[in-house]
């Protein structure tokens, strides 16, 4: 296995998720250039207790969005401030940089793993991609992230528990109400005998919460007691 990994690194060298440069021998263990780490801006307290967004000093426990909107998920966790990882998110999502998931998933596990275990998460579910779109892109970045996170925490990943049934419009072009309408009836349960009580939904970017809510509602309608979500970044989407 070690030999195979060495050969794979030679043919497809690991790249830093921040600068996209080929990782040096020194940095391969950390999966990121040590010089690039300070460029990542993490979401820190104070955070919105509901969705995990960064709060301003003049805000209380909840962000403006969560004060006016009721969510179907119990609580959200967001790792990075989107502007600081904008280019990285784009490459991860559209340019085939699936190796970024190694660093991203491990970083998420290190920051939130203890909390996920305290909650009692029983399964990790990636936000599904429409089948035709996944075939065209070749992968689902949320699924790649979920696989690493699940492996790091020893929690099973069920990638087909929720399925996307229709091709939705790009969310970045839509208003909050249009986003909700766009996702109406977009998801279904792929397995009908659910005995899971607490599920973590994983995605790459959180903006208004419409996608997380749509997936959480489907899961709760199927009998799941509590749905949480984790996003790599939070802020204005692509």
PyMOL commands that set and color helices and strands:
alter all, ss='L'
color gray80, all
select helices_A, chain A and resi 2-11+37-39+64-68+82-94+100-119+131-137+141-153+171-173+176-182+210-221
alter helices_A, ss='H'
color red, helices_A
select strands_A, chain A and resi 75-81+123-126+162-164+187-189+198-206+226-234
alter strands_A, ss='S'
color yellow, strands_A
deselect
rebuild
show_as cartoon
